Amino acid sequence: MRVLVGIGAGVTTKIWDPRQVAQALTQIASTLERSGDTCDIVIVGSEADKARAAEAVAAMGPGTKARSVAGAVPMRTVFALAEGADVVLTNSSMLMHVAAAFHRPIVAVVGGSITRPAVHDAIWGYPANYRSVSPDHYVESQHEKNWPSVDRVVHAVLESLSERRRSHDASIAMPE
């Protein structure tokens, strides 16, 4: 299963902490491997996101199942990776829109300076294959505290992958 991860966003207050990204990716990889699936995690971003991506990969520890191409590949390659992803985990960013254009399952981590996720989703969300995960509550003027739990993000990604697998399996089982 390929998990494409967008580590950046156009606004820094909309970027999930790379250590939390690492925790989520570690749990996702572990769960997939325990179920017998292969796990291919690719982190994308701009040149400005390289250090953040490296921090996430390093925080995953030795034997990590993730690699970063942040700042190393052109946008055309990022778009191709999005098209081939089984799920796209991203902040509210351009990658969210790219994934939607290719009809890929999206898990958008919505927090930080986004204090009204329902409004965000009404404007930017997509009807099919889109899930946003936001914090349970907001702390006024403290963007760094306004993020969903790692467990909620992991659950949303695994649920998206499970739905994708069921959909894929059903399309294979249908006779022509």
DRENBAMI-714318 format. One record per atom (N, C-alpha, C): residue in three letters; x, y, z; chain; atom name. Coordinates in steps of 0.02 Angstrom, whole numbers, plus 50000, padded with zeros to 5 digits. Layout:
R code xx yy zz unit site
R ALA X Y Z A CA;
...
END
This chain:
R code xx yy zz unit site
R MET 50042 49942 50000 A N;
R MET 50000 50000 50000 A CA;
R MET 50045 50062 50000 A C;
R ARG 50032 50107 49953 A N;
R ARG 50071 50169 49952 A CA;
R ARG 50034 50224 49988 A C;
R VAL 50068 50253 50037 A N;
R VAL 50043 50310 50074 A CA;
R VAL 50086 50370 50053 A C;
R LEU 50055 50418 50022 A N;
R LEU 50090 50479 50003 A CA;
R LEU 50076 50532 50056 A C;
R VAL 50129 50563 50081 A N;
R VAL 50122 50609 50137 A CA;
R VAL 50147 50678 50117 A C;
R GLY 50102 50727 50123 A N;
R GLY 50121 50797 50111 A CA;
R GLY 50140 50828 50177 A C;
R ILE 50203 50845 50184 A N;
R ILE 50230 50868 50248 A CA;
R ILE 50224 50944 50258 A C;
R GLY 50210 50981 50204 A N;
R GLY 50209 51054 50209 A CA;
R GLY 50140 51083 50195 A C;
R ALA 50138 51148 50194 A N;
R ALA 50078 51186 50176 A CA;
R ALA 50102 51257 50160 A C;
R GLY 50061 51293 50125 A N;
R GLY 50080 51361 50107 A CA;
R GLY 50084 51408 50167 A C;
R VAL 50051 51391 50221 A N;
R VAL 50051 51432 50281 A CA;
R VAL 50078 51389 50338 A C;
R THR 50130 51412 50372 A N;
R THR 50163 51370 50423 A CA;
R THR 50117 51351 50481 A C;
R THR 50066 51391 50496 A N;
R THR 50021 51374 50551 A CA;
R THR 49972 51318 50532 A C;
R LYS 49975 51294 50470 A N;
R LYS 49933 51238 50448 A CA;
R LYS 49975 51174 50440 A C;
R ILE 50035 51173 50469 A N;
R ILE 50080 51115 50461 A CA;
R ILE 50082 51075 50525 A C;
R TRP 50063 51011 50519 A N;
R TRP 50065 50965 50576 A CA;
R TRP 50137 50951 50595 A C;
R ASP 50151 50945 50659 A N;
R ASP 50218 50934 50685 A CA;
R ASP 50248 50870 50655 A C;
R PRO 50309 50873 50629 A N;
R PRO 50339 50814 50597 A CA;
R PRO 50349 50755 50645 A C;
R ARG 50356 50768 50709 A N;
R ARG 50362 50712 50757 A CA;
R ARG 50296 50675 50763 A C;
R GLN 50240 50712 50759 A N;
R GLN 50175 50679 50760 A CA;
R GLN 50162 50642 50695 A C;
R VAL 50184 50672 50640 A N;
R VAL 50180 50637 50575 A CA;
R VAL 50217 50571 50580 A C;
R ALA 50277 50572 50609 A N;
R ALA 50318 50511 50616 A CA;
R ALA 50282 50459 50659 A C;
R GLN 50252 50481 50714 A N;
R GLN 50215 50433 50756 A CA;
R GLN 50158 50401 50717 A C;
R ALA 50122 50441 50680 A N;
R ALA 50066 50414 50641 A CA;
R ALA 50091 50365 50588 A C;
R LEU 50144 50384 50552 A N;
R LEU 50169 50341 50499 A CA;
R LEU 50197 50276 50527 A C;
R THR 50229 50279 50584 A N;
R THR 50255 50218 50617 A CA;
R THR 50197 50171 50633 A C;
R GLN 50143 50198 50661 A N;
R GLN 50085 50156 50678 A CA;
R GLN 50051 50128 50615 A C;
R ILE 50046 50169 50564 A N;
R ILE 50015 50146 50501 A CA;
R ILE 50056 50089 50471 A C;
R ALA 50122 50099 50466 A N;
R ALA 50166 50047 50437 A CA;
R ALA 50162 49983 50478 A C;
R SER 50164 49989 50544 A N;
R SER 50162 49930 50587 A CA;
R SER 50096 49892 50578 A C;
R THR 50041 49928 50576 A N;
R THR 49975 49896 50568 A CA;
R THR 49970 49861 50501 A C;
R LEU 49992 49894 50448 A N;
R LEU 49989 49864 50381 A CA;
R LEU 50033 49801 50378 A C;
R GLU 50093 49806 50405 A N;
R GLU 50138 49748 50403 A CA;
R GLU 50111 49689 50443 A C;
R ARG 50080 49703 50501 A N;
R ARG 50051 49649 50541 A CA;
R ARG 49995 49614 50504 A C;
R SER 49961 49651 50460 A N;
R SER 49906 49620 50422 A CA;
R SER 49930 49588 50357 A C;
R GLY 49996 49589 50346 A N;
R GLY 50024 49557 50287 A CA;
R GLY 50031 49601 50226 A C;
R ASP 50016 49665 50233 A N;
R ASP 50023 49711 50177 A CA;
R ASP 50093 49741 50176 A C;
R THR 50115 49757 50116 A N;
R THR 50176 49796 50111 A CA;
R THR 50158 49869 50121 A C;
R CYS 50205 49907 50143 A N;
R CYS 50192 49977 50157 A CA;
R CYS 50248 50019 50126 A C;
R ASP 50228 50063 50081 A N;
R ASP 50274 50108 50047 A CA;
R ASP 50253 50179 50064 A C;
R ILE 50291 50213 50106 A N;
R ILE 50275 50281 50127 A CA;
R ILE 50323 50329 50093 A C;
R VAL 50295 50377 50056 A N;
R VAL 50335 50427 50021 A CA;
R VAL 50314 50496 50046 A C;
R ILE 50362 50534 50071 A N;
R ILE 50348 50601 50095 A CA;
R ILE 50369 50651 50041 A C;
R VAL 50322 50696 50025 A N;
R VAL 50335 50747 49974 A CA;
R VAL 50329 50816 50005 A C;
R GLY 50360 50863 49971 A N;
R GLY 50356 50933 49991 A CA;
R GLY 50404 50974 49949 A C;
R SER 50407 51037 49964 A N;
R SER 50451 51082 49927 A CA;
R SER 50521 51083 49957 A C;
R GLU 50564 51122 49927 A N;
R GLU 50631 51131 49954 A CA;
R GLU 50626 51155 50027 A C;
R ALA 50579 51199 50041 A N;
R ALA 50570 51226 50108 A CA;
R ALA 50548 51173 50158 A C;
R ASP 50524 51116 50134 A N;
R ASP 50499 51062 50177 A CA;
R ASP 50551 51007 50190 A C;
R LYS 50610 51013 50159 A N;
R LYS 50660 50959 50165 A CA;
R LYS 50678 50943 50237 A C;
R ALA 50693 50994 50277 A N;
R ALA 50713 50982 50346 A CA;
R ALA 50656 50950 50386 A C;
R ARG 50595 50973 50374 A N;
R ARG 50537 50946 50409 A CA;
R ARG 50527 50872 50390 A C;
R ALA 50535 50856 50327 A N;
R ALA 50528 50787 50304 A CA;
R ALA 50583 50743 50334 A C;
R ALA 50645 50769 50334 A N;
R ALA 50701 50732 50364 A CA;
R ALA 50689 50720 50438 A C;
R GLU 50661 50769 50472 A N;
R GLU 50646 50760 50544 A CA;
R GLU 50594 50705 50554 A C;
R ALA 50544 50703 50511 A N;
R ALA 50493 50650 50517 A CA;
R ALA 50523 50581 50505 A C;
R VAL 50563 50575 50453 A N;
R VAL 50595 50510 50438 A CA;
R VAL 50641 50489 50495 A C;
R ALA 50681 50536 50521 A N;
R ALA 50727 50520 50576 A CA;
R ALA 50688 50500 50639 A C;
R ALA 50632 50533 50652 A N;
R ALA 50592 50517 50711 A CA;
R ALA 50560 50448 50707 A C;
R MET 50554 50422 50646 A N;
R MET 50526 50354 50638 A CA;
R MET 50576 50301 50660 A C;
R GLY 50640 50320 50662 A N;
R GLY 50691 50274 50687 A CA;
R GLY 50719 50228 50634 A C;
R PRO 50766 50185 50656 A N;
R PRO 50798 50139 50609 A CA;
R PRO 50747 50088 50581 A C;
R GLY 50760 50067 50521 A N;
R GLY 50715 50019 50489 A CA;
R GLY 50651 50051 50465 A C;
R THR 50651 50117 50460 A N;
R THR 50591 50153 50439 A CA;
R THR 50568 50131 50370 A C;
R LYS 50503 50133 50362 A N;
R LYS 50473 50115 50297 A CA;
R LYS 50457 50177 50256 A C;
R ALA 50485 50234 50275 A N;
R ALA 50470 50296 50240 A CA;
R ALA 50532 50323 50207 A C;
R ARG 50520 50359 50152 A N;
R ARG 50574 50395 50120 A CA;
R ARG 50548 50463 50099 A C;
R SER 50592 50511 50097 A N;
R SER 50573 50578 50078 A CA;
R SER 50601 50596 50010 A C;
R VAL 50559 50627 49970 A N;
R VAL 50582 50656 49907 A CA;
R VAL 50568 50731 49908 A C;
R ALA 50556 50758 49968 A N;
R ALA 50540 50829 49976 A CA;
R ALA 50597 50872 49948 A C;
R GLY 50580 50917 49904 A N;
R GLY 50629 50961 49874 A CA;
R GLY 50674 50929 49822 A C;
R ALA 50663 50864 49809 A N;
R ALA 50708 50828 49764 A CA;
R ALA 50677 50810 49697 A C;
R VAL 50612 50818 49691 A N;
R VAL 50579 50799 49629 A CA;
R VAL 50534 50857 49605 A C;
R PRO 50523 50861 49540 A N;
R PRO 50479 50914 49514 A CA;
R PRO 50406 50900 49530 A C;
R MET 50365 50952 49524 A N;
R MET 50294 50945 49539 A CA;
R MET 50261 50891 49496 A C;
R ARG 50283 50884 49435 A N;
R ARG 50255 50832 49391 A CA;
R ARG 50262 50763 49423 A C;
R THR 50319 50751 49455 A N;
R THR 50330 50687 49489 A CA;
R THR 50285 50680 49550 A C;
R VAL 50277 50734 49588 A N;
R VAL 50232 50734 49645 A CA;
R VAL 50161 50717 49622 A C;
R PHE 50140 50747 49566 A N;
R PHE 50073 50732 49539 A CA;
R PHE 50068 50659 49520 A C;
R ALA 50119 50631 49490 A N;
R ALA 50118 50560 49471 A CA;
R ALA 50115 50516 49533 A C;
R LEU 50151 50534 49585 A N;
R LEU 50148 50496 49648 A CA;
R LEU 50078 50500 49678 A C;
R ALA 50047 50558 49674 A N;
R ALA 49979 50565 49700 A CA;
R ALA 49931 50520 49661 A C;
R GLU 49939 50519 49595 A N;
R GLU 49894 50478 49554 A CA;
R GLU 49900 50403 49572 A C;
R GLY 49960 50382 49591 A N;
R GLY 49971 50311 49607 A CA;
R GLY 49963 50293 49680 A C;
R ALA 49946 50341 49722 A N;
R ALA 49941 50328 49794 A CA;
R ALA 49877 50290 49812 A C;
R ASP 49882 50248 49862 A N;
R ASP 49822 50216 49889 A CA;
R ASP 49786 50262 49937 A C;
R VAL 49823 50306 49969 A N;
R VAL 49794 50358 50012 A CA;
R VAL 49844 50416 50015 A C;
R VAL 49818 50477 50021 A N;
R VAL 49860 50536 50028 A CA;
R VAL 49844 50566 50096 A C;
R LEU 49896 50571 50138 A N;
R LEU 49891 50602 50204 A CA;
R LEU 49925 50670 50198 A C;
R THR 49888 50723 50212 A N;
R THR 49916 50789 50200 A CA;
R THR 49885 50842 50245 A C;
R ASN 49921 50895 50253 A N;
R ASN 49892 50955 50284 A CA;
R ASN 49844 50985 50233 A C;
R SER 49810 51037 50252 A N;
R SER 49769 51074 50204 A CA;
R SER 49818 51110 50158 A C;
R SER 49828 51082 50099 A N;
R SER 49880 51106 50054 A CA;
R SER 49862 51091 49982 A C;
R MET 49905 51112 49937 A N;
R MET 49894 51098 49866 A CA;
R MET 49888 51023 49853 A C;
R LEU 49927 50982 49889 A N;
R LEU 49925 50910 49879 A CA;
R LEU 49855 50882 49890 A C;
R MET 49817 50911 49936 A N;
R MET 49749 50889 49947 A CA;
R MET 49708 50897 49883 A C;
R HIS 49717 50952 49849 A N;
R HIS 49679 50965 49787 A CA;
R HIS 49704 50921 49729 A C;
R VAL 49769 50910 49727 A N;
R VAL 49797 50865 49675 A CA;
R VAL 49769 50795 49684 A C;
R ALA 49769 50770 49745 A N;
R ALA 49742 50703 49758 A CA;
R ALA 49668 50699 49738 A C;
R ALA 49631 50751 49753 A N;
R ALA 49560 50752 49734 A CA;
R ALA 49552 50750 49658 A C;
R ALA 49595 50785 49623 A N;
R ALA 49591 50785 49550 A CA;
R ALA 49601 50715 49521 A C;
R PHE 49641 50674 49556 A N;
R PHE 49654 50605 49533 A CA;
R PHE 49607 50555 49568 A C;
R HIS 49559 50580 49606 A N;
R HIS 49510 50537 49640 A CA;
R HIS 49544 50489 49688 A C;
R ARG 49596 50511 49723 A N;
R ARG 49630 50470 49771 A CA;
R ARG 49598 50481 49840 A C;
R PRO 49598 50431 49882 A N;
R PRO 49575 50442 49951 A CA;
R PRO 49621 50492 49987 A C;
R ILE 49590 50539 50022 A N;
R ILE 49626 50592 50056 A CA;
R ILE 49610 50592 50130 A C;
R VAL 49662 50598 50171 A N;
R VAL 49653 50613 50242 A CA;
R VAL 49688 50679 50253 A C;
R ALA 49648 50731 50265 A N;
R ALA 49675 50798 50276 A CA;
R ALA 49678 50811 50351 A C;
R VAL 49738 50826 50375 A N;
R VAL 49747 50844 50445 A CA;
R VAL 49734 50919 50451 A C;
R VAL 49679 50935 50482 A N;
R VAL 49656 51005 50485 A CA;
R VAL 49663 51030 50556 A C;
R GLY 49707 51078 50566 A N;
R GLY 49717 51105 50633 A CA;
R GLY 49757 51168 50629 A C;
R GLY 49795 51181 50682 A N;
R GLY 49835 51242 50684 A CA;
R GLY 49791 51304 50682 A C;
R SER 49801 51344 50630 A N;
R SER 49763 51406 50625 A CA;
R SER 49693 51397 50595 A C;
R ILE 49677 51335 50575 A N;
R ILE 49609 51322 50549 A CA;
R ILE 49565 51305 50609 A C;
R THR 49525 51353 50630 A N;
R THR 49486 51344 50691 A CA;
R THR 49414 51322 50678 A C;
R ARG 49394 51321 50615 A N;
R ARG 49326 51300 50598 A CA;
R ARG 49330 51248 50542 A C;
R PRO 49344 51185 50561 A N;
R PRO 49352 51133 50510 A CA;
R PRO 49290 51122 50467 A C;
R ALA 49231 51132 50494 A N;
R ALA 49171 51122 50453 A CA;
R ALA 49168 51173 50396 A C;
R VAL 49190 51234 50411 A N;
R VAL 49192 51285 50359 A CA;
R VAL 49246 51268 50308 A C;
R HIS 49304 51247 50333 A N;
R HIS 49359 51226 50288 A CA;
R HIS 49334 51171 50241 A C;
R ASP 49302 51120 50269 A N;
R ASP 49278 51064 50228 A CA;
R ASP 49224 51086 50179 A C;
R ALA 49181 51131 50200 A N;
R ALA 49128 51155 50155 A CA;
R ALA 49157 51191 50095 A C;
R ILE 49213 51226 50106 A N;
R ILE 49244 51263 50051 A CA;
R ILE 49292 51218 50012 A C;
R TRP 49334 51182 50047 A N;
R TRP 49389 51146 50015 A CA;
R TRP 49382 51071 50013 A C;
R GLY 49336 51043 50051 A N;
R GLY 49328 50970 50053 A CA;
R GLY 49299 50943 49988 A C;
R TYR 49305 50879 49979 A N;
R TYR 49281 50846 49919 A CA;
R TYR 49233 50791 49940 A C;
R PRO 49179 50780 49901 A N;
R PRO 49128 50734 49924 A CA;
R PRO 49150 50661 49927 A C;
R ALA 49190 50639 49880 A N;
R ALA 49209 50568 49878 A CA;
R ALA 49281 50560 49902 A C;
R ASN 49293 50508 49940 A N;
R ASN 49360 50488 49961 A CA;
R ASN 49396 50539 50005 A C;
R TYR 49360 50585 50035 A N;
R TYR 49392 50639 50075 A CA;
R TYR 49372 50632 50148 A C;
R ARG 49421 50635 50192 A N;
R ARG 49409 50638 50264 A CA;
R ARG 49453 50693 50292 A C;
R SER 49426 50732 50335 A N;
R SER 49469 50778 50372 A CA;
R SER 49469 50757 50444 A C;
R VAL 49525 50767 50476 A N;
R VAL 49533 50750 50547 A CA;
R VAL 49554 50814 50582 A C;
R SER 49514 50835 50630 A N;
R SER 49528 50898 50665 A CA;
R SER 49529 50885 50740 A C;
R PRO 49553 50933 50779 A N;
R PRO 49554 50924 50851 A CA;
R PRO 49484 50922 50881 A C;
R ASP 49478 50892 50939 A N;
R ASP 49414 50889 50973 A CA;
R ASP 49392 50958 50998 A C;
R HIS 49441 50999 51016 A N;
R HIS 49426 51066 51040 A CA;
R HIS 49484 51113 51022 A C;
R TYR 49470 51177 51026 A N;
R TYR 49521 51227 51007 A CA;
R TYR 49541 51269 51066 A C;
R VAL 49605 51285 51067 A N;
R VAL 49632 51330 51118 A CA;
R VAL 49643 51397 51083 A C;
R GLU 49607 51448 51105 A N;
R GLU 49610 51514 51075 A CA;
R GLU 49682 51540 51072 A C;
R SER 49702 51563 51013 A N;
R SER 49767 51597 51002 A CA;
R SER 49828 51552 51016 A C;
R GLN 49818 51487 51016 A N;
R GLN 49875 51441 51026 A CA;
R GLN 49873 51388 50971 A C;
R HIS 49890 51409 50911 A N;
R HIS 49886 51365 50852 A CA;
R HIS 49923 51299 50862 A C;
R GLU 49979 51300 50896 A N;
R GLU 50019 51239 50904 A CA;
R GLU 49983 51185 50944 A C;
R LYS 49931 51203 50981 A N;
R LYS 49894 51154 51021 A CA;
R LYS 49832 51129 50985 A C;
R ASN 49817 51156 50928 A N;
R ASN 49754 51140 50893 A CA;
R ASN 49764 51088 50839 A C;
R TRP 49780 51027 50860 A N;
R TRP 49790 50972 50813 A CA;
R TRP 49754 50910 50836 A C;
R PRO 49732 50868 50790 A N;
R PRO 49700 50805 50811 A CA;
R PRO 49753 50757 50841 A C;
R SER 49728 50708 50876 A N;
R SER 49774 50658 50904 A CA;
R SER 49802 50614 50848 A C;
R VAL 49861 50587 50861 A N;
R VAL 49892 50541 50814 A CA;
R VAL 49846 50482 50802 A C;
R ASP 49816 50455 50854 A N;
R ASP 49772 50397 50847 A CA;
R ASP 49714 50410 50800 A C;
R ARG 49684 50469 50804 A N;
R ARG 49628 50485 50759 A CA;
R ARG 49650 50489 50687 A C;
R VAL 49710 50516 50675 A N;
R VAL 49736 50520 50607 A CA;
R VAL 49751 50449 50581 A C;
R VAL 49783 50409 50622 A N;
R VAL 49799 50339 50602 A CA;
R VAL 49734 50302 50586 A C;
R HIS 49685 50309 50628 A N;
R HIS 49620 50275 50615 A CA;
R HIS 49591 50296 50548 A C;
R ALA 49593 50361 50533 A N;
R ALA 49564 50386 50469 A CA;
R ALA 49603 50358 50410 A C;
R VAL 49669 50355 50414 A N;
R VAL 49709 50328 50359 A CA;
R VAL 49694 50254 50349 A C;
R LEU 49694 50216 50404 A N;
R LEU 49682 50144 50398 A CA;
R LEU 49611 50130 50373 A C;
R GLU 49563 50170 50394 A N;
R GLU 49495 50163 50370 A CA;
R GLU 49491 50177 50294 A C;
R SER 49526 50229 50272 A N;
R SER 49528 50245 50201 A CA;
R SER 49559 50188 50161 A C;
R LEU 49613 50160 50186 A N;
R LEU 49646 50105 50152 A CA;
R LEU 49602 50043 50150 A C;
R SER 49567 50030 50204 A N;
R SER 49521 49973 50207 A CA;
R SER 49465 49981 50156 A C;
R GLU 49436 50040 50152 A N;
R GLU 49383 50053 50102 A CA;
R GLU 49410 50046 50031 A C;
R ARG 49470 50070 50021 A N;
R ARG 49501 50065 49954 A CA;
R ARG 49511 49991 49935 A C;
R ARG 49533 49952 49983 A N;
R ARG 49544 49880 49970 A CA;
R ARG 49478 49846 49954 A C;
R ARG 49426 49860 49993 A N;
R ARG 49360 49830 49981 A CA;
R ARG 49334 49849 49912 A C;
R SER 49341 49912 49895 A N;
R SER 49319 49936 49829 A CA;
R SER 49357 49902 49773 A C;
R HIS 49423 49896 49782 A N;
R HIS 49465 49863 49732 A CA;
R HIS 49446 49789 49726 A C;
R ASP 49438 49755 49783 A N;
R ASP 49420 49685 49782 A CA;
R ASP 49352 49673 49749 A C;
R ALA 49304 49719 49761 A N;
R ALA 49238 49712 49730 A CA;
R ALA 49241 49720 49655 A C;
R SER 49284 49765 49632 A N;
R SER 49289 49776 49560 A CA;
R SER 49322 49716 49526 A C;
R ILE 49366 49682 49560 A N;
R ILE 49397 49622 49532 A CA;
R ILE 49348 49564 49530 A C;
R ALA 49305 49559 49582 A N;
R ALA 49259 49503 49587 A CA;
R ALA 49200 49509 49539 A C;
R MET 49187 49567 49512 A N;
R MET 49130 49575 49466 A CA;
R MET 49145 49544 49399 A C;
R PRO 49101 49500 49376 A N;
R PRO 49111 49470 49309 A CA;
R PRO 49099 49521 49254 A C;
R GLU 49132 49511 49199 A N;
R GLU 49124 49557 49141 A CA;
R GLU 49064 49539 49100 A C;
END
